[in-house]
Amino acid sequence: MNSKYLGIMLAALGATFFGISAACSSLLFNHIAVAPEWLVSVRMFFTGIILLGYLSIKRQPIFSIWRNKRDVILLILFAIFGVYISQTAFIFSVYYGNAAVGTILQALAPAIIVLALLAFKRVLPRVSEVIAIIISLAGVFLLITNGNLAKLVVPKAAIYWGLISTLGTVAYTLIPRGLLQRYSPLPIVGWGMLIGGIFSNFQHPVWKMPAHFDVQAAAYVVAIVIIGTLLSYVCYLMSLNYLSPAMVSMLGTFEPLTATILAVILLNVGFQFWQAIGTILALGAVIIINLPAEIKWRAWFVK
């Protein structure tokens, strides 16, 4: 399979699995009273354990990354400022809002990534990038206000945590780029999750189970850990081996799209007119911001 096709497939799957995770998190919060911090600890800690355990069985060199001090520092930064912050803030955004709001607010991440890369390269943004960023901001504005400056239709806490999650998304996209050039993405994901999970357990240990935890709640947690965390991160980071961070972020539109569809179908979440327009703008801006530079439609599909 062509490497770009493989990268596209992995990025799209990773984003879709993230969207499923958001929907399952909302369903869990609606089903029983669960502390968001507990869910963060569970999903990161057990994802790390499962992945590293699997790699050990396959006799993969999971400890090689610990032999280089510089790589260890990058790994810890990735785990805390990337994985932990993005996971924690995202879960809180879903908790105070819903799956759709939490993921749509993350649509700001591609714009920030592009600006960060441009600043690093010390070049001015293209006109298309400026337009896309403006459209993205306008879309998020309409989503949280429905066009009414006097009233927010999304809880302030959901907005706050959603924006923090955006910064975490930027961090876990950019920080591991150097590591991915020297190591397999799977140990990076495993250690990132385990380190972040251990850090989270100092705040809310996994053994402090929620009250009335039943089979249905357990099914949601398993789906969140396996599909929405383990598989999503693996696909996401593996896609960075074949595509640029900007392109991967563009394909990340599958995440809010999946979460929004599932929120409407499973959670009966409704959008007012201007909120729906804002959602379309936010998702469309992610595509526009990368389309001129990254997608060569004729080269890829006309063969």
C-alpha distance (Angstrom), angle and dihedral (degrees) to the residues before:
residue distance angle dihedral
M1 . . .
N2 3.81 . .
S3 3.82 109.1 .
K4 3.79 93.2 -126.6
Y5 3.81 91.9 51.4
L6 3.80 89.2 49.5
G7 3.81 91.2 49.2
I8 3.80 91.4 49.7
M9 3.79 91.9 49.7
L10 3.81 92.7 48.6
A11 3.81 94.0 46.9
A12 3.81 92.4 47.5
L13 3.81 92.4 47.9
G14 3.79 92.2 47.1
A15 3.80 91.8 51.2
T16 3.81 91.9 46.1
F17 3.79 91.2 51.3
F18 3.82 89.5 50.2
G19 3.81 88.1 54.2
I20 3.80 91.2 50.8
S21 3.81 89.1 50.5
A22 3.81 91.1 53.9
A23 3.80 91.6 51.2
C24 3.82 92.3 47.6
S25 3.81 90.0 49.3
S26 3.81 90.7 53.8
L27 3.80 90.7 47.6
L28 3.82 89.9 50.7
F29 3.81 93.1 49.8
N30 3.81 90.0 48.9
H31 3.81 91.8 48.0
I32 3.82 101.5 51.7
A33 3.80 138.8 -5.7
V34 3.80 104.9 -86.6
A35 3.80 125.9 170.4
P36 3.83 108.2 -125.6
E37 3.81 89.8 -137.9
W38 3.81 90.6 58.7
L39 3.79 92.0 53.0
V40 3.81 90.4 49.6
S41 3.81 91.1 51.7
V42 3.80 93.1 47.5
R43 3.79 97.7 46.9
M44 3.81 95.8 46.7
F45 3.81 99.5 38.6
F46 3.80 97.3 47.2
T47 3.80 93.7 39.9
G48 3.80 89.0 55.7
I49 3.80 93.2 46.3
I50 3.81 93.8 47.9
L51 3.78 95.2 46.7
L52 3.80 97.1 44.9
G53 3.80 90.2 44.2
Y54 3.80 90.8 53.0
L55 3.81 91.7 48.6
S56 3.81 90.4 49.4
I57 3.80 91.0 53.4
K58 3.80 87.9 51.3
R59 3.82 87.6 49.9
Q60 3.77 93.9 -120.4
P61 3.85 116.7 165.2
I62 3.79 95.8 -108.4
F63 3.83 94.4 160.0
S64 3.81 97.6 52.2
I65 3.79 92.0 92.2
W66 3.83 89.8 61.8
R67 3.80 92.4 63.7
N68 3.79 94.4 73.5
K69 3.81 116.4 65.6
R70 3.80 93.5 -155.5
D71 3.80 91.6 52.2
V72 3.79 91.3 47.0
I73 3.80 89.7 55.4
L74 3.81 90.9 49.7
L75 3.80 90.5 48.1
I76 3.80 93.0 51.7
L77 3.81 91.1 46.7
F78 3.79 89.3 50.3
A79 3.81 91.6 48.5
I80 3.82 96.6 48.1
F81 3.80 106.3 29.9
G82 3.78 95.7 29.9
V83 3.79 112.5 30.4
Y84 3.81 101.3 22.7
I85 3.80 98.0 43.1
S86 3.79 95.2 42.5
Q87 3.82 93.1 46.3
T88 3.80 95.3 44.9
A89 3.79 96.2 44.5
F90 3.79 92.7 44.0
I91 3.82 93.3 51.8
F92 3.80 90.4 48.4
S93 3.81 90.6 49.2
V94 3.82 90.0 52.7
Y95 3.81 90.6 44.5
Y96 3.81 94.6 53.7
G97 3.81 94.8 35.1
N98 3.79 124.1 10.7
A99 3.80 141.1 -88.6
A100 3.80 94.1 -84.5
V101 3.81 95.9 49.2
G102 3.81 93.3 45.8
T103 3.79 94.1 52.8
I104 3.80 97.1 39.7
L105 3.79 91.0 54.0
Q106 3.79 87.0 56.5
A107 3.81 87.1 62.2
L108 3.80 85.7 87.1
A109 3.81 89.4 69.3
P110 3.83 96.9 81.6
A111 3.80 91.4 53.7
I112 3.80 91.0 51.6
I113 3.81 91.5 46.0
V114 3.80 91.6 52.7
L115 3.81 91.6 47.9
A116 3.82 90.7 48.5
L117 3.80 92.4 50.5
L118 3.81 91.6 46.7
A119 3.81 91.0 50.0
F120 3.80 90.0 49.7
K121 3.80 91.4 51.2
R122 3.83 90.8 41.5
V123 3.79 95.0 -130.7
L124 3.79 131.2 131.5
P125 3.82 118.4 -108.2
R126 3.79 119.9 -104.1
V127 3.79 119.1 -110.0
S128 3.80 89.9 -108.8
E129 3.80 90.4 54.9
V130 3.79 92.8 50.5
I131 3.81 91.0 48.9
A132 3.80 92.2 47.2
I133 3.80 92.5 50.4
I134 3.81 91.2 50.3
I135 3.81 90.6 48.4
S136 3.81 90.6 48.6
L137 3.81 92.1 52.2
A138 3.80 91.2 45.8
G139 3.80 90.1 50.7
V140 3.79 93.7 51.8
F141 3.82 89.7 45.5
L142 3.81 91.4 54.9
L143 3.81 90.9 45.1
I144 3.80 94.4 57.0
T145 3.83 98.3 36.0
N146 3.84 105.5 27.2
G147 3.80 85.1 -136.9
N148 3.82 94.2 -58.2
L149 3.82 113.3 116.3
A150 3.80 91.4 -168.1
K151 3.79 96.2 61.8
L152 3.79 138.1 37.6
V153 3.80 115.1 -142.7
V154 3.80 91.8 -166.6
P155 3.84 120.5 63.7
K156 3.80 113.2 -99.9
A157 3.80 91.0 -127.6
A158 3.82 90.7 56.5
I159 3.81 90.3 51.1
Y160 3.81 93.1 47.4
W161 3.79 94.6 49.5
G162 3.79 91.7 41.3
L163 3.80 91.0 57.8
I164 3.81 91.5 46.7
S165 3.80 88.0 51.0
T166 3.80 88.4 53.6
L167 3.80 90.7 58.0
G168 3.80 90.0 48.4
T169 3.81 89.6 51.3
V170 3.79 89.7 53.5
A171 3.81 90.2 49.9
Y172 3.80 96.6 50.4
T173 3.81 89.7 47.3
L174 3.80 96.9 51.0
I175 3.82 106.1 28.5
P176 3.84 99.3 63.3
R177 3.82 96.3 47.7
G178 3.81 92.6 100.2
L179 3.80 92.7 44.9
L180 3.79 91.6 51.8
Q181 3.78 89.4 59.0
R182 3.82 91.2 59.7
Y183 3.80 106.2 28.6
S184 3.79 141.1 37.7
P185 3.83 112.5 -93.2
L186 3.80 93.7 -126.6
P187 3.85 97.5 69.3
I188 3.80 88.9 44.1
V189 3.80 90.7 54.8
G190 3.80 92.1 43.8
W191 3.80 95.9 50.3
G192 3.80 92.1 40.6
M193 3.78 90.8 54.3
L194 3.79 95.1 43.2
I195 3.81 94.5 47.8
G196 3.80 91.0 45.7
G197 3.81 90.2 46.2
I198 3.81 93.0 51.4
F199 3.80 89.6 48.5
S200 3.81 90.2 49.9
N201 3.81 92.4 48.6
F202 3.80 90.3 65.1
Q203 3.80 86.2 66.1
H204 3.80 100.6 38.0
P205 3.84 118.3 4.6
V206 3.79 117.6 -142.1
W207 3.81 91.8 -127.3
K208 3.81 91.7 66.3
M209 3.79 92.3 89.3
P210 3.82 122.0 -163.3
A211 3.79 117.6 -106.7
H212 3.82 117.2 -98.7
F213 3.80 92.3 19.0
D214 3.82 104.4 173.4
V215 3.81 140.6 170.5
Q216 3.80 93.4 -81.9
A217 3.80 92.0 52.0
A218 3.81 89.5 47.6
A219 3.83 90.0 52.8
Y220 3.81 90.6 53.6
V221 3.82 91.2 49.2
V222 3.82 92.6 49.1
A223 3.82 90.4 50.4
I224 3.81 90.6 48.4
V225 3.82 92.9 49.5
I226 3.81 100.1 40.9
I227 3.80 104.7 31.1
G228 3.77 104.3 20.2
T229 3.79 99.0 40.2
L230 3.81 114.1 16.3
L231 3.80 99.5 39.1
S232 3.80 94.8 34.0
Y233 3.81 94.9 54.0
V234 3.79 92.9 43.1
C235 3.81 92.0 52.0
Y236 3.79 92.0 42.9
L237 3.80 96.8 52.1
M238 3.81 93.8 39.7
S239 3.81 88.8 55.2
L240 3.82 89.1 59.3
N241 3.80 87.4 67.6
Y242 3.80 89.6 65.8
L243 3.81 105.9 26.6
S244 3.79 137.5 42.1
P245 3.83 118.8 -102.3
A246 3.81 88.7 -111.0
M247 3.80 92.7 55.3
V248 3.81 92.1 45.7
S249 3.80 89.1 51.8
M250 3.79 90.4 50.8
L251 3.80 90.8 54.3
G252 3.79 86.1 48.8
T253 3.82 86.6 84.1
F254 3.80 85.0 89.2
E255 3.82 87.6 71.7
P256 3.82 100.0 61.4
L257 3.80 90.0 34.1
T258 3.83 91.6 55.8
A259 3.81 93.0 42.1
T260 3.81 92.3 48.4
I261 3.81 93.7 49.3
L262 3.81 92.1 47.5
A263 3.83 91.5 44.9
V264 3.80 90.9 54.1
I265 3.83 93.4 45.0
L266 3.81 102.2 37.6
L267 3.81 104.4 23.1
N268 3.82 100.4 34.7
V269 3.81 90.3 -126.7
G270 3.79 111.2 169.6
F271 3.80 129.4 -161.6
Q272 3.78 125.8 -148.5
F273 3.80 118.4 -131.5
W274 3.82 99.8 -92.4
Q275 3.79 91.2 39.8
A276 3.80 89.1 57.3
I277 3.81 90.1 49.0
G278 3.80 89.8 49.1
T279 3.80 90.8 51.4
I280 3.81 91.2 52.7
L281 3.81 91.5 47.6
A282 3.81 93.6 48.6
L283 3.80 92.8 50.3
G284 3.80 94.0 42.1
A285 3.80 92.1 50.9
V286 3.79 90.7 58.5
I287 3.80 89.3 59.4
I288 3.81 95.7 42.5
I289 3.80 93.5 51.1
N290 3.80 91.3 64.7
L291 3.79 106.3 22.9
P292 3.84 99.7 95.0
A293 3.82 96.1 48.9
E294 3.76 105.0 29.9
I295 3.79 110.6 34.9
K296 3.78 118.9 68.0
W297 3.78 97.3 -179.3
R298 3.77 96.0 179.1
A299 3.80 93.8 47.7
W300 3.81 92.8 48.5
F301 3.77 104.3 39.4
V302 3.80 108.3 21.1
K303 3.78 101.9 71.6
